[in-house]
Amino acid sequence: MYFALTFVGLCAIFYLLWRAFGPVGDHDSTPGTPRTRGPIGPDDDPEFLFELDRREKRGDDS
């Protein structure tokens, strides 16, 4: 019985130490600060899509 309680206690201590001093992930960033956006593909670029729409309406094939 003491071994089980010791094991649970050591696991709890290990978990708390890991949370306190372990690696920091993205989930620890302060809320409300926008993340910097990486490069976007052409299908997500509003200017590119606008230019395609403009070319389609003009009938421009180039």
N, C-alpha and C positions, 0 to 999 in steps of 0.2 A: 504494500500500500504506500509506503514511504517513497518507494522508487517512482511510482506513478505521479505522486505529488511533486517530487523533485523534478521529474521530467517536464511536467506542465509548467512549473515555476521557471525552469531554465528556458523553456520555449518562450514564455512570456517576456522574460528579461532580454533574450536574444531579439525578439520582435521589436521591443521598445528601443533597444540600442540601434537596431537596423533602421528604424524609422527616424531616429534622432540624427544619426551620423551617416546614413546610407547615401546612395546616389540620388541626385536631385533630377526629377523628370519634368516634363512639360506641364504636368498637372499642378506643379507648385508655383507656376507663374501667377502674378497678381491678376485678379479678374478685372476686366475693364481696359486692359492695355491691349491694343490691337496687335496681332501677330504680323510680322512682315511677310508679305506675300511673295512667293518665289516667281520665277518666270512662268508665264502662262502660254498655253498653246494657241495657235491661230484661231481655232474654233471657239476660244473663250475671250478673244481680244475684241472689244467693242468697236475699235476703229477698223479692224480688218473686216468684221461683219458688215459695218456700215458701207465700206468700200465695195464689198461684194454685192450688196443690195443696190447700191447706186449703179454699178456696172450692169446688173441684170435689168434694171429699169430702163437704162439707156440702150440696151442691146449691144453693148460693147463686148467683143469677144477677145480682146487682147489682154 
